[in-house]
Amino acid sequence: MNIGGPTNQVNAWGTFTMYGGVISGNTAATNGGGVRRGANTNAVFTMYDGEITDNTAARDGGGIYAQGEVYSPVLSATNYARITIGPNVVFSGNRAGTGAFHPPDTTAVDNRIQTTSSTIFNHPINNFDINFRYGPRAETLTITYVTNTAQGIFSPPGATDLRTETIDIYSSLVRAPALLHPSQVPDTTPMTGYVFDGWTKDGGSTLLTYDQVRATVIRNDTTFTAQWSPAETGPRPPGPPEPPPAPPITGQHYAYLIGFEDGTIRPGANVSRAQAATILFRLMSDEDRATYWRQTNPYSDVTIDDWFNNSVSTTTSAGLFQGLPDGTFRPNRAVTRAELAAAITRMMGVTETGAPLFNDTAGHWARDYISAAALGGWLLGYDGPDGRFLPDQPISRAEAAAMINRALWRLPESSNDLLPDMRRWPDNAVTGAWYYLYIQEATNSHYYVIKEDGIHETWEQLIPPRPWALLELPGSRPEDIFRIQD
C-alpha cells in the first residue's frame, strides 16, 4: 500500500489506519495520487478522520486507488470491502486523468464504500476521489451461426451445429457500428447430397455470401443460418431468377469541422482545446449528447457566455476532457497530440494498453492512450512505428481529422468516392495531398455506402449541414439540433 504518492510505501502487506491527519498535495504518474492499495486485496485501509485533498493521479483514483478492481454499476456488497472512510473525512480538490461516472444514487454508492462522508463523490468526475469508473465492457452481443440446418428453404437431415461468437461493446460515447462486424464466421460443413447456398440473417430470405456476412453491421444479438439445397443429379430445370445481392452497408456522416469566415479550412492550423471539445461534442450521438448535456463546469475560465461553454461542459460531464490542476480549462491553448489521442480513446471506450509503441512516450501521462490509439491504427508517429510521436506538440486540423476519421472508419478511398457538388476549400484543393480526403470527409455531411472491401466508403448523397451554432447559445437545449433554420 502506498500513502502519499507513488514512492512512499507504507505497510505493504498489512493494514494502515489513520485516526486523523492530512494526505494532501501528492502526485502519482499513474494511479492513486493520495493512497494506492496494491494488488494484494488483503491490504486494509481505514481512515476515521482527517482530509484527503489536492492529490493528483495521471490516470485513476486522484484521492484513493484500489488496484485490480474495476467497478461497474450496480455495485455489489463486496466492492471496496477493505476500504473504510469515516464520516468526518473530507475529500476536496483531488484530480485524476481518466474515468467518469455519475452515480444515480450517491447514498447507495457511499454505503458500498463504507462511508457516510458528505464530501466524497462531490466532484463532477468521481474518479477524482476514488477509482470508481465504468468497466471496459458495457454490453456483449452474441452472434449465433446455425451451420447444418436450413430454415425456410430446405432442411437436410442431420444434427444442428450451433456456433457462437461475442462482440464486446465498450462504454463508447460515439456509435461506431462500422467497427462491429462478425470475425469468426465458420466454414460450412460439407454434407453428402447437398450444396451450400449461402447464409440468411435472423430468419430472412436474402442469401448472403461469406464476405457479406463478414461485412454485416451487428447492432443486436444476431443469428446467421446456413442454407442448403439438394445436389443436382441431372439437368437442372429452369428456376426462379437469382435473388438480388444483399444491400450494402449504408449510413450517414455529419460534418464536424467547420470553415472560417474567409472561406478557408486551414488544414495546417492548430486546434484549440475549446475547438477540440466542440469537435467531440458534435461527434457524440444525439442520445449521448442529451444524456451528458451540461451548461456548468468546474473551470474558472469557462463561463455560460462563452460560445464553447456547452461543448466543454458536456464533454467534461461525459469524461472526455479534463481541466488543469489549477482549476482552469485553458480553452484557447492549442490541444496537444497526446490530449486529443486520450480524448478520442476515451470517446471510443477502448481499454488501455501498457505497451509503449513510440520512443518518446515512456513515462508520459498519456502513454497508454497513445499506444491504444496506435494499435487501433488511428494515429501514426513521425519516424515509423517505433519512432517519435511528439505527444506534447500541438496537433493540426488536418492531423486531428485524420485521427478521428480513422477511429470512426470515415474513410473514402479516393476522390472518386466523393461527390462533385460537395463543399470545397481553396486551401484544400490539391487532391494528392495526404490530408485532402480527411478534410473533405470531415467538412461534408453525406449518406454513404461501404465498399466491397468492408473498409472504405463511397458517398451517395449530400446532407444539409447541422445547425451546430444553435447549441452554442446560453439558452440552448440539446434538442435544438433538430430545429430547421430559416
Secondary structure by P-SEA (a helix, b strand, c coil): cccccccccccccbbbbbccccccbbbbccccccccccccccbbbbbcbbbbcbbbbcccccccccccccccccccccccccccccccccccbbbbcbbbbbbccaaaaaaaacccccccccccccccccccccccccbbbbbbbbccccccccccccbbbbbbbbbbbccccccccccccccccccccccccccccccccccccccccaaaaaacccccbbbbbbbbbcccccccccccccccccccccbbbbbcccccccccccccccccaaaaaaaaaaaccaaaaaaacccccccccccccccaaaaaaaaaaaccccccccccccccccccaaaaaaaaaaaabbbbbccccccccccccaaaaaaaaaaaccccccccccccccccccccaaaaaaaaaaaaccccccccccccccccccccccccccaaaaaaaacccbbbbbcccccbbbbccccccccccccccccccccccccccc
